[in-house]
Structure formats: structure tokens, C-alpha cells
Amino acid sequence: MLSQLPAGITPIYTRIMDQVLASGDERSTVYIKAILQAMIAAFRPLMLPELAVAAGLPKKYHHNNHVLGEYVEQCGSMVTVRERQAHFVHLSAKIYLRQAQFIHLTARIHILENGRESIVSHDLRAEHRNIAVHCFQYVCNELQRSSHSRDSSPSISKIRKTSDAVKRKKGDIALLEYPMLFWMGSCQRRLR
């Protein structure tokens, strides 16, 4: 595993992030940070709809891969999408974002001891809390939505079967696996 950044990469990533965060309005900046925070704290790479839930993007776009791709594109060359799944371009990009401090950020930031600001908190507790809340809201909404059916309590195997069947049939995800299975893990990480 990469423990420190390769020599010379920090100024490149800093320039990329300066351009990314300066290029949009405040709402775009909030969404960019939420996407990066969710990707850093997630237990595995996220499909675009899963990332939308974990990052708290507008609900109306949770299953619109085209719009979600546009949200991810706003993260610049730090993030790439392969087969509808968001990935950091390299592990060093994720490490950089965990360690980087930015002076000019204004929304959803964390103030460090030296007065500088970071995209993520030191121990990721705030990010895990956000993911847990967003995923739990998704789970509750899905359970409420399915309460009209005969079997309103989806099991893990049912979630996976439904998800896999819908992926094969439509190329989309009906019940998103990540929020259904990992919200509690984020909640536990928040408490550590």
C-alpha cells in the first residue's frame, strides 16, 4: 500500500483541486466535496447511483447515470468513471485528498488546528456519519416505498438477487446494494 505521496505529485494535485474548486458556484463546490468525501470514506468503489446516495446528491438524479456522470466530471482529473463506477485516478489522489489542506474553501469544510481547511476530517468520523445518515434515509425510503407489497422486509440475499437481476435486465440498479448493506458500517466507524 502507498504510504506517502510520490515526489512532485502534490503540486499537480493542488493545481487540479484549485481549478476544480474555483471553477463552479458554491452549490457545485458543495457537491464536489460531498462526492470526494463519500469516495474517501466508502468501504469499496461505488456505482454512480450508490455514490449519489452516499454523497447526498439530489434524489431526483439518483438513477440518472448521465447526470451523475456530469457531477463526477466536476471533480476534474481526480476521479474517473469506469463501467458506471467512480474511482480515484490513482491511490495517490485519495491519499492527497486525505492529507491536503486548502485555504480558500468555503462550504462543508473542516478547520484544522493550524487554521487551514481540509476536504475531510482527520479521522473521517464526520464523513462516515454523513454516509450513514444518507444511506439510512435511502433504506427507510425504500422500505416505506415497498411496504405496499406483500413482503416488505428485504433480506440481504433478496437485495443482491434483485439488484443483479435488474442490472442484467435493464442495466440499472433497483435496490442499491451499498446503502442497504453498508450504512451500519459507516455508523460504527463514526462511533470509534
N, C-alpha and C positions, 0 to 999 in steps of 0.2 A: 504494500500500500504506500502511496505517496505521502510522505510526512511533511515535506516542505516544498515550496514552490520552486520550479526551475529558475535559474538565474535569468534575469531580463524579462520575465513574463509579467511581473507586477505592473510596470508602466504601460504595457499593452492592454491588460485588463482594465486598468484605471482609465485609460483613454476611452475604451469601449463603453465602460459604465458611465463616464462623464457624458458621452454623446447620447447614450440611451436615456439617461435620466433628465437631460436638458432638452431633449427633442420633443417631449409631449407636454400636454397640460397636466394639471395636478391629479385629475382622475386617472389618467393613463399611468402616471408615476405610481399611484397607489396600487393599481392592478399589476404593474411590472414587479413591484416589490412583493406583493402577495404571491405572485407566481413563483418568484425566486425563493421566497421563504418556504412555500409549500414543497418545492422541489428539494430544497436543502434538508428539510425535516422529514420528508416521506421515507417510509421503510423500503420502498422499491420505486423504480421508474413508473410514472403514472401515464395512463392513457389520457388523451386530451379531455374527455368528459370527467374523468376522475380528478384531473388537475383543476378543472373548473370548480368542482365541488370543494376540494381541499383548499383552494385559494380564495373561495368566496366570490367568484366571478358572478355576474348577473345570471340568475336562474334561467331566464329565457334562452340563454345560449348554451346551456349545459350539454345539449346533444347536437349542437351545430358545429361540426368539425371545422368547417371553413372559417367561421368567425373565431373559434377557439384558436385555430392556427394563426390568425391575424393577431390575437392577443399575445401569443407566444413569440411571434415575429418582432413585437415591440421590445423584447428582451435583447435584441441585437444578436451579435455572433456569440453570445454566452450560451445560448440554448439552440438546440436543433430538434426537429421533429422527424422521426423515422417510424413509418408504419403506424401513424396516429398516436405515437408515444413520445413524450417530451424527454429529452436527455440533455445534460450539460455537454458542451462540445468536448470537454476533457475533464478528468477528475480535478485537474489543477484549477479549473474555473470554479468548481464548487468550493474547493479549499480557499481560493482567493476571496470568494464572497463571504465565507465564514470568518475570515481574518480581516477583511478590508474595513477601513474607516473612511467615511465620506463627510465632508464639511458642509456641503450645500443642500443636503436632503431636507425636505420639509414635512412629509407625511408618513405616518406609520414607521417611525424610526426608534432607535434605542440610543440613549445618550450614554456614552462610556465615561469612565472616571476622568479621563483627560479632557472631557468636554466635546469630544468628537462624536460623530454619529455612525451607526452601523446598520446594515440591512437586517441582520439577525441579532438576537440576544446572545450573550456569552454562552449560555448553556442550552439554548433552544427551547426553554420551557414555554415562553410566550408563543412560539411558532407551533409547538405541539398542542397547546391549549386552543389556538385558532383552528388547527386542523380537526381536533376532537370536536369542537363546537360545530364547525361546518358539516363534518361527516355525520354527527349525531342528528343535526337538523335534517339532513338528507334522509337518514334512516327513518326518523319519525314521520317525515312526509311520505315516504314510500309505504310505510306500514299503514298510515292513515288512508292513503290512496288505494291500497289493496284490501282494506278492511271490508269492502263490499263483496269481495269474493268469498268462497266457501272456506278456503284455507288461508287465513290472514297472517300466519306466522311463518315467514320464510326461513328455512333451515340453511345452513352453510352449503350443503350439497345441492339444495334446490337453487340457491343463488348462483352457484357455479354452473349448474346444468342449464338454467335459464339464460345466463349470460353467454355461455358457449353456443347454445342453440341459436340465439338471436344473432350473435356475431357471424355464425355461418350463414344464416338465412338472410339477414339484412345488411351485414357489415357494420352493425352498430351494437350498442350495449343497452339492454333494457334495465336491469338492475346493476348498478355499478358495483363491482366487486370490492374495490378498495375501501370506500366509505362503510360498506356493510361489515367488512371483516377487520379493519384496522383502526376504527375510531377509538376503541378501548385502549389499544396500544399507545396511541398518542396521549390519551388521558393519563395512562400510567406513567409515561415519560414526563408529563407535566408535573406529576407529584413527586418525582425523585429529587 
